[in-house]
Amino acid sequence: MTDSTDKIAQFQAFTGLQDADLCTEILSAHNWNLEQAISSITSTSPSDHTNFPANSTTGTDSFEQLGFIADQGTNSPNLAWKLITLPISIVSASLGLVSGAVGLGLWVVGGVLSYSLGMIGLTSSGSDGGVSSARLGSVSTAATEAMDFVAQFQREYGDRGPDFVREGFMDALQRSRREFKLLFVYLHSPDHPDTKEFCEGSLCDEVLSAFVNENFVAWGGSIRASEGFKMSNSLKASRFPFCAVVMAATNQRIALLQQIEGPKSPEEMLTLLQRVFEESAPVLVTARLDAEERRNSIRLREEQDAAYQAALEADQARERQRKEEEERLEREAAEAERKQKEEEEARERAEIEAAEREARLIKLREEKYLSLGPEPEKGPDVAQVLVRLPNGERKGRRFHSSATIQSLYDFVDSSGTLETGSYTLVTNFPRVLYGPDKLSLSLEQVGLHPQASLFVEMKS
């Protein structure tokens, strides 16, 4: 453990890297060979900028693999490029933000977080060195480093330079893909003697920065920071200042379209960027049109689905309304039937009651008639009584002089013309009412013998 700690300290002293975890990864990738690890950081290449031939073996994958590439029928641009696999630490640093992005894949990390650092270009060719467990950066680490770089750059050179995005590399790559632009990458080496002059004279040139801002998404990172350092190794940066133009590809890879190494004048930078922009324009335009077509197709499907759903809901509403109407009619029919039945039952009850009442009246009249007995013959003890009914009809009968006023009422009741108890017998001259107080008096007692004429007065 002490030997490893000493090597990490020596590696930090030689390279100036302060990230102990990153130093551990690099040393582990080189089997803790301090000399090889330092050489992988300090080695240089004589080339100023690289322009990859279209038929190079680095570009053997089809251009249709790129995130921007259109249909296979579209001619590929006459653009130099090669595919570069990004380190898992770069991808995973923005995993939380881009896991759903099309063309960059869905990285499912199931506990196996160790990858060979040969994927990020740190191991020598053919090396079978051991692998250490890589500590994945948090979601905010890459964005924090990007914000720190932009803040530091603006403090030193003002805001005349490119509008570098304040987010990690993967997020910037996704932004370029969404906006159908190429990604302009600037790797900042603070201690390089040409850095200040390049930033002030070229990168902050008004024409160049305006061209970059209009046609590219710009991302910058310091090689002192973790993500900037890893990107410098992925892009094999051998001289600084270092710029590159990349495009999103599939399977954790990017297409390197242009890299510019060493100090360049703004005119030289502008010429290189214009060329790569013009050569990639057909791809970007086709991708934009394809995306618009996909969006239109999705919108059309959504509109069709919405129309179908609306029609379905309308049909369901009509069906519900029909069922409700049927239920209402059934309820009304049942209610009408119930009422009709009740009315019939009431009518039947009324008829039965009326029949019973009529039967009682008939019986009562018969009883009253029988109570009168036979009509007596004329004689001195017989009174002749004549009763005038309200309809003008006259009823006459002979009664014994000893018969009571009640007998007169029974006589009228037995005729069935009037309802019992609904009238009073009256004489006019003199006017006398033969009410309940006189029912027990005889005809002779009340002066109705030998003859009398009465009329019926209906009770109010």
VMD Tcl script that draws the C-alpha trace (Angstrom):
set ca {
  {0.00 0.00 0.00}
  {2.89 2.35 0.85}
  {4.50 1.72 -2.58}
  {1.20 2.54 -4.34}
  {0.81 5.73 -2.30}
  {4.34 6.82 -3.19}
  {3.73 6.20 -6.90}
  {0.49 8.21 -6.80}
  {2.33 11.08 -5.13}
  {5.17 10.95 -7.70}
  {2.66 10.76 -10.58}
  {0.84 13.83 -9.22}
  {4.11 15.69 -8.90}
  {5.15 14.93 -12.50}
  {1.77 15.50 -14.19}
  {0.25 18.20 -11.99}
  {-2.98 16.16 -11.64}
  {-4.57 16.52 -8.20}
  {-7.40 13.97 -8.60}
  {-6.10 10.96 -6.66}
  {-8.80 8.66 -8.04}
  {-7.95 9.60 -11.63}
  {-4.22 9.07 -10.95}
  {-5.04 5.68 -9.45}
  {-7.00 4.72 -12.60}
  {-4.16 5.73 -14.90}
  {-1.48 3.94 -12.89}
  {-3.64 0.85 -12.54}
  {-4.19 0.82 -16.30}
  {-0.41 0.70 -16.76}
  {0.15 -2.03 -14.14}
  {1.51 0.62 -11.77}
  {4.42 1.27 -14.14}
  {5.15 4.91 -13.26}
  {7.25 5.57 -16.37}
  {4.59 4.26 -18.79}
  {1.82 6.15 -17.02}
  {3.72 9.46 -17.15}
  {4.67 8.81 -20.79}
  {0.97 8.35 -21.72}
  {0.33 11.88 -20.43}
  {3.41 13.71 -21.75}
  {3.87 12.06 -25.17}
  {3.43 14.37 -28.18}
  {2.84 14.06 -31.88}
  {4.35 16.25 -34.61}
  {1.01 16.87 -36.32}
  {-0.58 20.30 -35.97}
  {-4.07 19.27 -36.97}
  {-5.50 16.03 -38.19}
  {-7.68 15.57 -41.22}
  {-8.80 11.95 -41.44}
  {-9.05 10.49 -44.96}
  {-12.49 9.28 -45.85}
  {-11.19 5.81 -46.74}
  {-9.17 5.47 -43.53}
  {-9.58 2.30 -41.51}
  {-10.70 4.46 -38.59}
  {-13.86 5.20 -40.51}
  {-14.88 1.68 -41.47}
  {-18.21 1.93 -39.66}
  {-21.02 3.18 -41.84}
  {-21.96 6.85 -41.53}
  {-25.52 5.65 -41.00}
  {-24.41 4.68 -37.48}
  {-24.12 8.34 -36.49}
  {-26.90 9.99 -34.54}
  {-27.36 12.56 -37.33}
  {-27.23 10.22 -40.31}
  {-30.23 10.18 -42.62}
  {-31.75 7.34 -44.66}
  {-29.42 4.93 -46.39}
  {-30.47 6.31 -49.74}
  {-28.85 9.66 -48.90}
  {-25.30 10.12 -50.16}
  {-22.81 10.47 -47.31}
  {-21.04 13.82 -47.16}
  {-17.50 14.15 -48.44}
  {-16.35 14.54 -44.87}
  {-13.27 13.15 -43.13}
  {-14.09 11.43 -39.86}
  {-13.34 8.61 -37.46}
  {-15.24 7.03 -34.61}
  {-14.00 7.42 -31.04}
  {-15.32 5.40 -28.11}
  {-15.95 7.55 -25.05}
  {-14.76 6.38 -21.64}
  {-17.46 4.94 -19.43}
  {-16.71 7.61 -16.81}
  {-17.61 10.35 -19.32}
  {-20.84 8.62 -20.30}
  {-21.85 7.67 -16.77}
  {-21.19 11.19 -15.47}
  {-24.23 12.35 -17.40}
  {-26.13 9.07 -17.25}
  {-28.91 10.51 -15.14}
  {-29.63 13.23 -17.70}
  {-29.29 11.40 -21.02}
  {-30.39 7.85 -20.28}
  {-33.43 8.34 -22.49}
  {-31.67 10.00 -25.41}
  {-31.98 8.36 -28.84}
  {-28.72 7.34 -30.51}
  {-26.57 7.30 -27.36}
  {-27.97 4.08 -25.95}
  {-29.35 3.23 -22.56}
  {-26.48 2.37 -20.26}
  {-27.63 -0.26 -17.78}
  {-25.04 -0.54 -15.05}
  {-25.87 -3.59 -12.98}
  {-23.18 -3.33 -10.36}
  {-20.33 -4.07 -12.78}
  {-18.61 -0.67 -12.87}
  {-15.11 -1.80 -13.81}
  {-13.98 -1.19 -17.36}
  {-10.59 -1.52 -18.97}
  {-9.01 1.92 -19.21}
  {-7.83 0.89 -22.64}
  {-11.27 2.16 -23.78}
  {-10.13 5.69 -22.97}
  {-6.78 5.36 -24.73}
  {-4.55 5.19 -21.64}
  {-3.09 1.71 -22.10}
  {-0.39 0.84 -24.59}
  {-1.29 -1.28 -27.61}
  {-1.71 -4.96 -26.83}
  {-1.49 -4.48 -23.07}
  {-3.39 -6.99 -20.92}
  {-3.05 -4.95 -17.74}
  {-5.36 -5.38 -14.76}
  {-8.51 -3.36 -14.26}
  {-9.36 -1.31 -11.20}
  {-12.84 -0.42 -10.09}
  {-13.67 2.94 -11.69}
  {-15.40 5.48 -9.49}
  {-18.18 7.00 -11.53}
  {-18.57 10.75 -11.36}
  {-21.79 12.10 -9.93}
  {-24.33 13.73 -12.20}
  {-23.35 17.21 -11.02}
  {-19.56 16.79 -11.21}
  {-19.24 17.29 -14.98}
  {-21.60 20.28 -14.94}
  {-19.73 21.81 -12.01}
  {-16.42 21.49 -13.86}
  {-17.94 23.05 -16.98}
  {-19.34 25.99 -15.01}
  {-15.99 26.50 -13.30}
  {-14.23 26.52 -16.68}
  {-16.64 29.07 -18.17}
  {-16.36 31.31 -15.13}
  {-12.55 31.14 -15.17}
  {-12.40 31.72 -18.94}
  {-14.61 34.79 -18.72}
  {-12.60 36.19 -15.81}
  {-9.41 35.93 -17.84}
  {-10.63 36.79 -21.35}
  {-14.03 38.42 -20.92}
  {-17.21 37.37 -22.65}
  {-16.05 37.88 -26.24}
  {-15.33 34.20 -26.81}
  {-17.68 31.36 -27.78}
  {-20.74 30.79 -25.63}
  {-19.49 27.64 -23.92}
  {-22.35 25.63 -22.43}
  {-22.32 25.22 -18.66}
  {-22.85 21.46 -18.66}
  {-20.93 18.23 -18.99}
  {-19.63 16.88 -22.30}
  {-22.38 14.29 -22.74}
  {-25.08 16.87 -22.08}
  {-23.46 19.25 -24.54}
  {-23.31 16.43 -27.09}
  {-27.00 15.79 -26.57}
  {-27.73 19.50 -26.90}
  {-25.93 19.56 -30.28}
  {-27.90 16.56 -31.41}
  {-31.22 18.12 -30.39}
  {-30.32 21.37 -32.15}
  {-28.92 19.55 -35.21}
  {-25.52 21.18 -34.85}
  {-21.96 19.96 -34.57}
  {-20.16 20.16 -31.23}
  {-17.14 22.47 -31.07}
  {-14.74 21.22 -28.38}
  {-12.00 23.33 -26.82}
  {-9.55 21.71 -24.37}
  {-7.90 24.36 -22.26}
  {-4.32 23.95 -21.02}
  {-3.80 26.80 -18.54}
  {-0.01 26.40 -18.30}
  {0.74 26.11 -22.02}
  {2.70 29.14 -23.31}
  {0.48 29.53 -26.41}
  {-2.83 29.35 -24.54}
  {-3.21 33.03 -23.62}
  {-2.34 34.35 -27.07}
  {-4.62 31.79 -28.77}
  {-7.58 32.59 -26.50}
  {-7.19 36.36 -26.81}
  {-6.28 36.52 -30.49}
  {-8.16 33.64 -32.07}
  {-10.81 32.12 -29.83}
  {-12.11 35.52 -28.75}
  {-12.03 36.93 -32.27}
  {-15.40 38.55 -32.92}
  {-15.94 36.94 -36.34}
  {-14.79 33.49 -35.27}
  {-16.78 33.43 -32.02}
  {-19.90 34.67 -33.85}
  {-19.50 31.87 -36.43}
  {-19.08 29.25 -33.70}
  {-22.05 30.55 -31.69}
  {-24.31 30.55 -34.75}
  {-23.40 27.17 -36.22}
  {-22.05 25.03 -33.37}
  {-22.70 24.10 -29.79}
  {-19.51 25.03 -27.94}
  {-18.13 23.04 -25.04}
  {-14.87 23.70 -23.23}
  {-13.01 21.96 -20.48}
  {-9.76 22.36 -18.65}
  {-7.36 19.44 -18.82}
  {-6.75 20.03 -15.12}
  {-10.32 18.91 -14.48}
  {-11.34 15.28 -14.58}
  {-13.65 15.39 -17.61}
  {-11.36 17.69 -19.61}
  {-8.41 15.42 -18.96}
  {-10.32 12.30 -19.95}
  {-11.56 13.95 -23.15}
  {-7.99 14.98 -24.03}
  {-6.98 11.34 -23.80}
  {-10.02 10.15 -25.76}
  {-9.30 12.66 -28.52}
  {-5.53 11.91 -28.36}
  {-4.67 15.57 -27.87}
  {-0.91 15.86 -28.45}
  {-0.48 19.66 -28.79}
  {-2.19 22.64 -27.26}
  {-4.17 24.75 -27.83}
  {-6.51 21.94 -28.93}
  {-9.89 22.21 -30.66}
  {-12.06 19.57 -32.28}
  {-15.39 19.23 -34.05}
  {-17.37 16.11 -33.17}
  {-20.76 14.62 -33.95}
  {-22.91 12.24 -31.91}
  {-22.66 8.59 -32.95}
  {-24.12 5.39 -31.56}
  {-23.01 2.99 -28.86}
  {-21.14 5.37 -26.59}
  {-19.11 6.81 -29.47}
  {-18.57 10.14 -31.19}
  {-17.48 10.92 -34.75}
  {-14.39 13.11 -34.81}
  {-14.77 15.30 -37.90}
  {-11.89 17.72 -37.36}
  {-9.20 18.34 -34.79}
  {-6.99 21.43 -34.66}
  {-3.80 21.32 -32.63}
  {-1.37 24.09 -31.88}
  {-1.84 27.86 -32.20}
  {-3.87 28.97 -35.19}
  {-4.90 32.38 -36.42}
  {-8.61 33.26 -36.45}
  {-8.54 33.10 -40.26}
  {-7.11 29.58 -40.22}
  {-9.63 28.50 -37.58}
  {-12.50 30.03 -39.53}
  {-11.42 28.30 -42.76}
  {-11.27 24.88 -41.08}
  {-14.58 25.33 -39.28}
  {-16.34 26.63 -42.40}
  {-15.14 23.64 -44.37}
  {-16.32 21.06 -41.83}
  {-19.60 22.94 -41.40}
  {-20.29 23.04 -45.15}
  {-19.36 19.40 -45.63}
  {-21.59 18.27 -42.76}
  {-24.50 20.51 -43.75}
  {-26.25 17.83 -45.90}
  {-26.18 15.41 -42.98}
  {-27.55 17.99 -40.55}
  {-30.25 19.19 -42.94}
  {-31.33 15.65 -43.72}
  {-31.37 14.78 -40.02}
  {-33.44 17.87 -39.27}
  {-35.91 17.01 -42.03}
  {-36.09 13.40 -40.84}
  {-36.71 14.58 -37.29}
  {-39.42 16.96 -38.46}
  {-40.98 14.13 -40.45}
  {-40.87 11.90 -37.38}
  {-42.37 14.65 -35.25}
  {-45.07 15.21 -37.87}
  {-45.74 11.48 -37.98}
  {-45.93 11.35 -34.20}
  {-48.16 14.41 -34.13}
  {-50.36 12.88 -36.85}
  {-50.60 9.64 -34.89}
  {-51.40 11.59 -31.75}
  {-54.07 13.56 -33.61}
  {-55.48 10.35 -35.06}
  {-55.39 8.72 -31.65}
  {-57.04 11.80 -30.14}
  {-59.70 11.80 -32.88}
  {-60.28 8.08 -32.38}
  {-60.45 8.57 -28.63}
  {-62.86 11.48 -29.07}
  {-65.02 9.41 -31.44}
  {-64.88 6.48 -29.02}
  {-65.86 8.72 -26.12}
  {-68.65 10.23 -28.23}
  {-69.90 6.73 -29.09}
  {-69.68 5.73 -25.45}
  {-71.52 8.91 -24.46}
  {-74.23 8.18 -27.02}
  {-74.46 4.60 -25.78}
  {-74.70 5.83 -22.20}
  {-77.35 8.35 -23.26}
  {-79.27 5.63 -25.12}
  {-79.15 3.34 -22.10}
  {-80.15 6.18 -19.81}
  {-83.05 7.00 -22.15}
  {-84.09 3.35 -22.20}
  {-83.87 3.19 -18.42}
  {-85.87 6.43 -18.14}
  {-88.56 5.10 -20.47}
  {-88.63 1.83 -18.55}
  {-88.97 3.74 -15.28}
  {-91.73 5.92 -16.73}
  {-93.52 2.86 -18.13}
  {-93.20 1.10 -14.79}
  {-94.43 4.23 -13.00}
  {-97.37 4.59 -15.41}
  {-98.19 0.92 -14.97}
  {-98.00 1.29 -11.20}
  {-100.25 4.35 -11.29}
  {-102.71 2.63 -13.63}
  {-102.77 -0.37 -11.35}
  {-103.32 1.86 -8.33}
  {-106.09 3.72 -10.15}
  {-107.73 0.45 -11.17}
  {-107.44 -0.83 -7.64}
  {-108.86 2.46 -6.29}
  {-111.67 2.35 -8.83}
  {-112.41 -1.24 -7.91}
  {-112.39 -0.33 -4.23}
  {-114.67 2.65 -4.94}
  {-117.02 0.47 -6.94}
  {-117.04 -2.12 -4.21}
  {-117.62 0.55 -1.56}
  {-120.35 2.15 -3.68}
  {-121.97 -1.22 -4.19}
  {-121.73 -1.96 -0.51}
  {-123.10 1.46 0.33}
  {-125.90 1.01 -2.17}
  {-126.63 -2.38 -0.75}
  {-126.78 -0.90 2.74}
  {-129.12 1.85 1.52}
  {-131.36 -0.63 -0.20}
  {-131.40 -2.74 2.90}
  {-132.04 0.33 5.00}
  {-134.88 1.46 2.74}
  {-136.37 -2.03 2.87}
  {-136.10 -2.03 6.62}
  {-137.71 1.42 6.81}
  {-140.42 0.36 4.41}
  {-141.16 -2.75 6.45}
  {-141.16 -0.66 9.60}
  {-144.06 1.40 8.21}
  {-146.33 -1.60 8.09}
  {-149.39 -1.81 5.81}
  {-150.94 1.46 4.75}
  {-154.16 1.93 6.78}
  {-157.53 2.50 5.24}
  {-159.25 5.84 5.51}
  {-160.81 6.55 8.82}
  {-161.11 9.06 11.64}
  {-157.83 7.93 13.18}
  {-155.98 8.09 9.89}
  {-154.05 11.11 8.61}
  {-153.47 11.78 4.92}
  {-149.90 13.08 4.41}
  {-148.53 14.52 1.18}
  {-144.73 15.18 0.83}
  {-143.35 17.30 -2.02}
  {-139.79 16.35 -3.03}
  {-137.12 18.81 -4.30}
  {-137.54 17.57 -7.88}
  {-141.25 18.47 -7.75}
  {-142.40 14.91 -7.31}
  {-145.14 14.31 -4.72}
  {-145.32 11.31 -2.42}
  {-148.51 10.60 -0.47}
  {-149.55 8.01 2.14}
  {-151.99 7.41 4.96}
  {-150.70 7.04 8.51}
  {-152.35 6.32 11.82}
  {-152.71 9.48 13.80}
  {-150.59 7.86 16.48}
  {-147.65 7.35 14.04}
  {-144.54 9.41 14.85}
  {-142.72 12.02 12.78}
  {-139.99 9.38 12.40}
  {-142.49 7.37 10.35}
  {-142.71 10.26 7.89}
  {-138.91 10.25 7.53}
  {-138.90 6.47 7.09}
  {-141.53 6.88 4.37}
  {-139.43 9.42 2.46}
  {-136.23 7.37 2.98}
  {-137.88 4.18 1.74}
  {-138.69 5.86 -1.57}
  {-134.95 5.91 -2.35}
  {-135.17 9.44 -3.69}
  {-133.13 11.18 -1.01}
  {-130.17 10.26 1.12}
  {-131.01 9.56 4.70}
  {-130.29 12.47 7.03}
  {-129.75 15.00 4.25}
  {-133.03 16.86 4.61}
  {-135.68 18.19 6.95}
  {-139.46 17.99 6.64}
  {-141.14 21.39 6.82}
  {-144.68 22.88 6.70}
  {-145.26 26.34 5.28}
  {-148.41 27.60 6.89}
  {-147.51 27.92 9.59}
  {-143.81 27.25 8.96}
  {-142.71 24.44 11.19}
  {-139.49 22.41 11.01}
  {-139.82 18.83 12.10}
  {-136.31 18.20 13.18}
  {-134.70 15.64 15.49}
  {-136.48 17.14 18.55}
  {-139.89 16.16 17.13}
  {-139.14 12.70 15.76}
  {-140.83 10.91 18.63}
  {-144.02 13.01 18.54}
  {-147.14 11.66 16.93}
  {-148.86 13.21 13.96}
  {-151.82 14.11 16.08}
  {-149.63 15.83 18.67}
  {-147.91 18.08 16.11}
  {-151.18 18.93 14.30}
  {-150.67 16.84 11.18}
  {-153.97 14.98 11.61}
  {-156.28 14.47 9.79}
  {-154.22 15.70 6.87}
  {-150.97 17.56 6.17}
  {-148.85 18.82 3.34}
  {-145.05 18.96 3.87}
  {-142.12 19.63 1.65}
  {-138.50 18.60 1.81}
  {-135.90 21.22 2.67}
  {-132.33 20.08 1.94}
  {-129.71 20.70 4.56}
  {-126.93 23.05 3.52}
}
mol new
graphics top color blue
foreach p $ca { graphics top sphere $p radius 0.5 }
foreach p [lrange $ca 0 end-1] q [lrange $ca 1 end] { graphics top cylinder $p $q radius 0.2 }
display resetview
